[in-house]
Amino acid sequence: MSAHNLTIFIHISSALILFFAFGIEWAAVSFLGKAQNAEEAGHWLRLAKLAPIVNGPALLVAILSGAYLASLNSAFKQGWVSASFIGIAIVAAIGGAINVPKLRAIRAAIPNGGPSLAAALQTRALPVSVRLRTFTTLAIVFTMVTKPPFGRSLLELFAGLIIGFLLSIPALTRNKAA
């Protein structure tokens, strides 16, 4: 096996691990929003905290292996590579702007329980965040497969965001008391 083939395998594997982490987060956030007490919330919060532990290193490996592969064939000059980095920044920004403060608020409310925990758990932002980030990342993978010019790559990333938003509508419209 050549170093090139091994790097492709590592790159694809790290992308799969990213989606595995999104799956963990998606499940944790879904059940966290339905937690009935502090103990349940604590269990699901621990699972939610696992996602960044998994996806952080996976993202780093994906970026490094992708950069190596791009350097082999001068792909850094291609529009889809620049758009992919923009997509990665969007995914990171959404996670940082939504997940960090919302999960911190839930963690802070768990010891007290009661109405403060109930209020923190009723956030609709976490399910929206995981959907937006999952489908934007899927759009990044799509651009890597199709290798379009920059403008079309940005449209594909935008389409990923739109699909993520459309799949968020049930979370946005659910009855808070449910």
C-alpha positions as CSV (number, residue, x, y, z in Angstrom):
1,M,0.0,0.0,0.0
2,S,1.4,3.4,-0.9
3,A,1.5,6.4,1.4
4,H,-1.0,8.1,-0.9
5,N,-3.5,5.3,-0.5
6,L,-3.0,5.1,3.2
7,T,-3.6,8.9,3.5
8,I,-6.8,8.6,1.5
9,F,-7.9,5.8,3.8
10,I,-7.1,8.0,6.9
11,H,-8.9,11.0,5.4
12,I,-12.1,9.0,4.6
13,S,-11.9,7.3,8.0
14,S,-11.6,10.6,9.8
15,A,-14.7,11.9,7.9
16,L,-16.6,8.8,8.9
17,I,-15.6,9.4,12.5
18,L,-16.8,13.0,12.3
19,F,-20.3,11.7,11.2
20,F,-20.2,9.2,14.1
21,A,-19.6,12.0,16.5
22,F,-22.5,14.0,14.9
23,G,-24.7,10.9,15.5
24,I,-23.7,10.8,19.1
25,E,-24.4,14.5,19.5
26,W,-27.7,14.2,17.6
27,A,-28.9,11.4,19.9
28,A,-27.6,13.1,23.1
29,V,-29.3,16.4,22.2
30,S,-32.5,14.7,21.3
31,F,-32.7,12.9,24.6
32,L,-31.3,15.8,26.6
33,G,-34.3,17.9,25.5
34,K,-36.6,15.2,26.8
35,A,-34.9,14.7,30.2
36,Q,-37.4,14.7,33.1
37,N,-34.9,15.4,35.9
38,A,-31.4,16.3,36.8
39,E,-30.1,12.8,36.8
40,E,-31.4,12.1,33.3
41,A,-30.0,15.4,32.1
42,G,-26.7,14.5,33.6
43,H,-26.5,11.2,31.7
44,W,-27.3,12.8,28.3
45,L,-25.0,15.8,29.0
46,R,-22.1,13.3,29.5
47,L,-22.9,11.7,26.2
48,A,-23.2,15.2,24.5
49,K,-19.8,16.1,25.9
50,L,-18.3,13.0,24.2
51,A,-19.0,14.4,20.7
52,P,-16.3,17.1,20.7
53,I,-13.8,14.7,22.2
54,V,-14.4,12.5,19.2
55,N,-14.9,15.1,16.5
56,G,-12.1,17.4,17.5
57,P,-9.3,14.9,16.7
58,A,-11.2,13.5,13.7
59,L,-11.5,17.0,12.2
60,L,-7.8,17.7,12.8
61,V,-6.8,14.4,11.1
62,A,-9.2,15.2,8.2
63,I,-7.7,18.6,7.7
64,L,-4.1,17.4,7.9
65,S,-4.6,14.4,5.7
66,G,-6.7,16.5,3.3
67,A,-4.0,19.2,3.2
68,Y,-1.4,16.6,2.4
69,L,-3.5,15.1,-0.4
70,A,-4.2,18.6,-1.8
71,S,-0.5,19.4,-1.7
72,L,0.3,16.4,-3.9
73,N,-1.7,17.6,-6.8
74,S,-1.7,21.4,-6.3
75,A,-5.4,21.3,-5.3
76,F,-5.0,24.3,-3.0
77,K,-5.6,26.4,-6.1
78,Q,-8.9,24.8,-6.8
79,G,-12.1,26.6,-5.6
80,W,-13.6,23.6,-3.8
81,V,-10.6,23.5,-1.4
82,S,-11.1,27.2,-0.3
83,A,-14.9,26.6,0.0
84,S,-14.2,23.5,2.1
85,F,-12.2,25.6,4.6
86,I,-15.0,28.2,4.7
87,G,-17.4,25.3,5.4
88,I,-15.2,24.1,8.2
89,A,-15.2,27.6,9.7
90,I,-19.0,27.8,9.5
91,V,-19.4,24.5,11.2
92,A,-16.9,25.5,14.0
93,A,-18.6,28.9,14.4
94,I,-22.1,27.4,14.7
95,G,-20.8,24.9,17.3
96,G,-19.0,27.5,19.2
97,A,-21.8,30.1,19.2
98,I,-24.6,27.6,20.0
99,N,-23.3,24.5,21.7
100,V,-20.8,25.9,24.0
101,P,-23.1,28.4,25.8
102,K,-26.2,26.2,25.7
103,L,-24.4,23.1,27.1
104,R,-22.7,25.3,29.7
105,A,-26.1,26.6,30.8
106,I,-27.5,23.1,31.1
107,R,-24.4,21.9,33.1
108,A,-24.8,24.9,35.4
109,A,-28.5,24.2,36.0
110,I,-28.2,20.5,36.7
111,P,-27.2,20.9,40.4
112,N,-30.2,23.1,41.2
113,G,-32.7,21.2,39.0
114,G,-36.2,22.5,39.0
115,P,-37.4,25.4,36.8
116,S,-33.9,26.6,35.9
117,L,-33.0,23.2,34.5
118,A,-36.3,22.8,32.7
119,A,-35.7,26.2,31.1
120,A,-32.2,25.3,30.0
121,L,-33.3,22.0,28.6
122,Q,-36.0,23.6,26.5
123,T,-33.5,25.1,24.1
124,R,-34.3,24.5,20.4
125,A,-30.9,25.8,19.4
126,L,-29.0,22.5,20.1
127,P,-31.1,20.3,17.7
128,V,-30.8,23.0,15.1
129,S,-27.0,23.3,15.6
130,V,-26.4,19.6,15.1
131,R,-28.5,19.4,12.0
132,L,-26.9,22.5,10.4
133,R,-23.4,21.3,11.2
134,T,-24.1,17.7,10.0
135,F,-25.5,18.7,6.7
136,T,-22.9,21.5,6.1
137,T,-20.2,18.9,6.7
138,L,-22.0,16.5,4.3
139,A,-22.0,19.3,1.7
140,I,-18.2,19.7,2.3
141,V,-17.8,16.0,1.5
142,F,-20.0,16.5,-1.6
143,T,-17.7,19.3,-2.8
144,M,-14.7,17.1,-2.2
145,V,-16.2,14.4,-4.4
146,T,-17.4,16.7,-7.2
147,K,-14.6,19.3,-7.0
148,P,-16.6,22.2,-8.5
149,P,-15.3,25.7,-8.9
150,F,-15.5,28.1,-5.9
151,G,-18.8,29.7,-6.7
152,R,-20.6,26.4,-7.1
153,S,-18.9,25.0,-4.1
154,L,-20.3,27.9,-2.0
155,L,-23.8,27.1,-3.4
156,E,-23.4,23.5,-2.4
157,L,-22.4,24.5,1.1
158,F,-25.4,26.8,1.2
159,A,-27.6,23.9,0.1
160,G,-26.2,21.9,3.0
161,L,-27.2,24.7,5.4
162,I,-30.7,24.9,3.9
163,I,-31.2,21.1,4.2
164,G,-30.0,21.3,7.8
165,F,-32.4,24.1,8.4
166,L,-35.3,22.3,6.8
167,L,-34.6,19.2,8.9
168,S,-34.6,21.5,11.9
169,I,-38.2,22.7,11.4
170,P,-39.7,19.9,13.5
171,A,-37.4,20.9,16.4
172,L,-38.3,24.6,15.9
173,T,-42.0,24.0,15.8
174,R,-42.4,21.3,18.5
175,N,-44.5,22.1,21.5
176,K,-42.3,23.1,24.4
177,A,-44.5,21.2,26.8
178,A,-44.2,18.0,24.8
